[in-house]
Amino acid sequence: MRLRSSGRLGAALLALLPVLALPACNQEAPDLSVPPASQATARIPIEDDAPGFGGFSALEVLEDGRRFVALSDGGLLVQGDLQRNARGQLTGVRVTSRHWLVHPEGHRVRQKGQDPEGLTLLPDGRLIVSFEHYTPPWIYEGAIGHPDGTRLPAPEALENPPDSPILGANTAYETAAVDAQGRLILIPERPAGGGPLHPIWRLDEDGWARVADWPRDSGFLPVGADLGPDGQLYVLERAFGLGFSGRIRRIDLAQPDRAPQLVALLPRDRRSNYEGLSAWADDNGTLRLTMISDNNFTGLLNQQILEISLAGSPDSG
């Protein structure tokens, strides 16, 4: 989500940032406060000289944990390498390709009025982008591995969930995921009417169905999600205060009446606004939660990738 700095809260926050010293980005990130079952293993900046680079709010880590795809609010899709040491710890990030999103009518996407925010991959390699405004999700073929600098093929537009017409501006589907059956899952950042339950929508051959509700509390809103290798839906949530706070909870959509379980907490950080999440298992079966922060196209905020190792995950034995 691109921050609306014209508001009083946004202006106050941005005014504070230049005088607040924080530790430089590093690989070990020992200052991150996460539950004992979790271990923060890396925090790495993502940098590139390409025009329009920045504002990343969605992330997908590919199966081997050594490649990634990220999407910016401005419509820039980048792919690259996740460099790791012998222990599998993230040590560096290298961008290898850059593409501007293309509209179904064939022209380049402009952020104004659309604001691409969600990113997820189908089992067959197709890529789906969701939007925070009223644009329906788009599905791209051949985007993964597309040659650097070449034009992406025009996507196919899907239908929006039923609540789309009554969602407020800048509150729609920032969160996108795909389950093992290839069914798209969307969650609005704010529910219609401002209630405490965010509908979890799933698309199958019969259309959209509301399969569960995501409960909101403590001012946290869903900004990213992914289906983990354990089949559970992991949701990254963010709250604003004197900085950004984050947490990750998970829910089993096969048991939608059970409350979400907290799996990781991120400390309040005045410069790191984490929005994108990818959940995947490493070669040892340990669950990794990899996130990307949105710098809002400004040097006042960090643009980086944070990775957490979740001990005791179902796949870790």
C-alpha positions, 0 to 999 in steps of 0.5 A: 500500500502506498502511504497517503502522507497527506493525512495528519498521521502520515505527515507526522510519521514522515516528519519523525523519520529523519531524526530516528536512528536505527541499526543498519540492515544486516544479515543476522538481524539479532534485534528482531523480536519473534516468538521462541519457536521462530528465529529471524535469520536474515534482513537484506536490502533489495536494491537496483538502478532501474527507473521506478524501482521501489515500493514493493509490497508483494513477494513470492519465493520460488520452490528451491528458495533461491529465486524470487518474484516481487511486485511494486505498487507502481506496477514493476515486476522484478525477478532475481536470485536469493543468495544463500550460504552453506546453511541456507541462510539468506546472504544477498539479493540480486535482481535479474529481470524487470518488467512493467505490468501490462493491462489486458488491453495491452498498454502499460499499467499506471499505478493511479487508480489501480495500485497492484498489491497482491501477487501469487503463483498458480501450480502451472506457473501462471502469475496472478496480480490483485489490486487495492482499488477496484481492478479485478485480478489479472492472470499472466502466462509466461511471466516467470523467467520472461527475458529482462526488459521485454514486454509481458504478454497481456493478461486475462482479467478475472472477476472480483469477489462479490463485495468488491463494489462496496469496498472503500477506495484503497481497501481492496485485495492487498492479500492474494494466495493460491491453494494446492488445488490452484484456487485463488484466495483473496482477503480485503484489507478492510471489510465492507462496512468496517466490521471486525471480520475480513471475508476470505474469498476463494474462487473455483469453477462455481465462482467465488465463495466466502470460505472463512472470516479473518478476525481483526484485533489490536488495529492489525490489518491483513496485507500479505498471505501465502499458503504454506507447505502444511496447507495452512494460510499464513497472513501477514498483518500490519498496524500503524502507530509511532512506526509499523508493527507486524505479526503473522498468524495462520488459519486452517481453511479446512477448520474455519471456525478455529481461531487463527494461531499467532506464529511470529511477531515483528517489533515496532519499526519506524522504517520497515513497512512489511507487506509481502509474504511467502511461506515455503519449506527448505531442504530440511522441511523447516518452514521459512517465512520471507517478507518484503518491506515497502519503502513508499518510493522514498529513502526514509523507509527501508526496502528489504527482505526479512526471513524467519525460520519457524521451528517446530513446523509440521513439515520440519519433523 
